[in-house]
Amino acid sequence: MAHWLMKSEPRSYGWEALVRDGGTEWDGVRNPAARLHLKAMRAGDEAFFYHSGDERAVVGIMRIVREAEPDPKDPSWLSVRVEPLRPLGPVPLKAIKAEPGLAKMELIRQSRLSVAPVRDEEWAAVLELAGGPA
């Protein structure tokens, strides 16, 4: 199973909306690198839900339930289907940046990327920051 981080502005679509809806089509991604990450996702993979904008924090874990298909809003791009698993933290970006073991995390290295892979050791470290089991 691979791990990912997927960003959304909470005023546009936040964790609470995902929980309320029971899942959503993760569409609207318009970056070539992020598209490659969507294409690499497999059903059963897990992703951190990251609130961008003013909040800047990991707030939950989602599961990829359907692999990449053409984005219904623009078929030249891709989307995946996700469902909420459980809330986290929140784990603020400041805490992630302060953790030396997370210095190479794509969230820090390529901060503008909306969909990024998370290495297993980074996944465990963020879960530890959230106060949960790694």
C-alpha positions as CSV (number, residue, x, y, z in Angstrom):
1,M,0.0,0.0,0.0
2,A,1.3,3.5,-0.9
3,H,0.7,6.6,1.0
4,W,-0.2,10.1,-0.3
5,L,-1.0,13.6,0.8
6,M,-3.8,15.5,-0.9
7,K,-4.5,19.2,-0.3
8,S,-7.8,21.1,-0.3
9,E,-8.7,24.5,0.8
10,P,-11.2,23.9,3.7
11,R,-13.5,26.7,2.5
12,S,-13.8,25.0,-0.9
13,Y,-14.0,21.3,0.4
14,G,-12.8,20.4,3.9
15,W,-12.6,17.3,6.0
16,E,-16.0,17.9,7.5
17,A,-17.6,17.9,4.0
18,L,-15.8,14.7,3.1
19,V,-17.1,13.0,6.3
20,R,-20.6,14.4,5.7
21,D,-20.6,13.2,2.1
22,G,-19.0,9.8,2.9
23,G,-16.6,10.2,0.0
24,T,-16.0,12.3,-3.0
25,E,-14.5,12.5,-6.5
26,W,-11.0,14.1,-6.0
27,D,-11.1,16.2,-9.2
28,G,-9.9,19.6,-10.3
29,V,-6.2,18.7,-10.1
30,R,-4.5,20.7,-12.9
31,N,-0.8,20.1,-12.4
32,P,1.2,17.6,-14.5
33,A,3.2,16.2,-11.6
34,A,0.1,15.8,-9.4
35,R,-1.6,14.1,-12.3
36,L,1.2,11.5,-12.4
37,H,0.6,10.9,-8.7
38,L,-3.1,10.4,-9.2
39,K,-2.4,7.9,-12.0
40,A,-0.1,5.9,-9.6
41,M,-2.7,5.6,-6.9
42,R,-4.3,2.2,-6.3
43,A,-7.5,1.2,-4.5
44,G,-6.7,0.7,-0.9
45,D,-3.9,3.3,-0.7
46,E,-4.3,5.8,2.1
47,A,-3.8,9.6,2.0
48,F,-3.5,12.4,4.5
49,F,-6.2,15.0,4.0
50,Y,-4.4,18.4,4.3
51,H,-6.2,21.7,4.8
52,S,-4.3,24.3,2.8
53,G,-4.8,28.0,3.0
54,D,-4.8,29.6,6.5
55,E,-5.1,26.3,8.4
56,R,-2.1,24.4,6.9
57,A,-2.5,21.1,8.7
58,V,-3.1,17.4,8.2
59,V,-6.6,16.8,9.5
60,G,-7.5,13.3,8.5
61,I,-6.8,10.1,6.6
62,M,-8.7,9.0,3.5
63,R,-8.7,5.8,1.5
64,I,-8.5,5.7,-2.3
65,V,-11.5,3.6,-3.3
66,R,-11.3,4.0,-7.1
67,E,-8.2,4.4,-9.2
68,A,-7.7,7.2,-11.7
69,E,-10.2,7.9,-14.4
70,P,-10.8,10.9,-16.6
71,D,-11.8,13.9,-14.6
72,P,-15.6,14.5,-15.1
73,K,-15.0,18.2,-15.3
74,D,-12.1,17.9,-17.9
75,P,-11.4,14.5,-19.4
76,S,-7.8,15.5,-20.3
77,W,-7.0,15.4,-16.6
78,L,-7.6,12.6,-13.9
79,S,-9.5,12.1,-10.7
80,V,-9.8,9.4,-8.1
81,R,-12.5,8.5,-5.6
82,V,-11.8,8.8,-1.9
83,E,-13.6,8.1,1.4
84,P,-12.8,9.3,4.9
85,L,-11.2,6.8,7.3
86,R,-10.6,8.9,10.5
87,P,-9.7,12.4,11.7
88,L,-6.2,13.3,12.8
89,G,-4.5,15.9,15.0
90,P,-4.6,18.3,13.5
91,V,-0.9,18.2,12.7
92,P,0.1,21.7,11.7
93,L,2.6,22.4,9.0
94,K,4.9,24.1,11.6
95,A,5.1,20.8,13.6
96,I,5.9,18.9,10.4
97,K,8.6,21.4,9.4
98,A,10.1,21.2,13.0
99,E,10.6,17.4,12.7
100,P,14.1,16.7,11.3
101,G,13.0,13.4,9.9
102,L,10.4,15.1,7.7
103,A,12.8,17.5,6.0
104,K,12.6,15.6,2.7
105,M,8.8,15.3,2.7
106,E,7.3,16.5,-0.6
107,L,4.9,18.7,1.4
108,I,8.0,20.8,2.4
109,R,10.2,20.3,-0.7
110,Q,7.4,21.0,-3.3
111,S,5.0,23.0,-1.2
112,R,2.7,24.0,-4.1
113,L,2.0,20.4,-5.2
114,S,-1.6,19.5,-4.3
115,V,-1.1,15.7,-4.5
116,A,2.2,14.1,-3.4
117,P,3.6,10.8,-2.3
118,V,4.4,10.2,1.4
119,R,7.2,7.7,2.3
120,D,6.4,5.1,4.9
121,E,8.7,6.6,7.5
122,E,7.1,10.1,6.9
123,W,3.6,8.5,7.3
124,A,4.7,7.0,10.6
125,A,6.2,10.3,11.8
126,V,3.1,12.3,11.0
127,L,0.9,9.8,12.8
128,E,3.2,10.1,15.8
129,L,2.9,13.9,15.7
130,A,-0.9,13.4,15.7
131,G,-0.6,11.4,18.9
132,G,-1.6,8.1,17.3
133,P,0.2,4.8,16.7
134,A,2.8,4.9,14.0
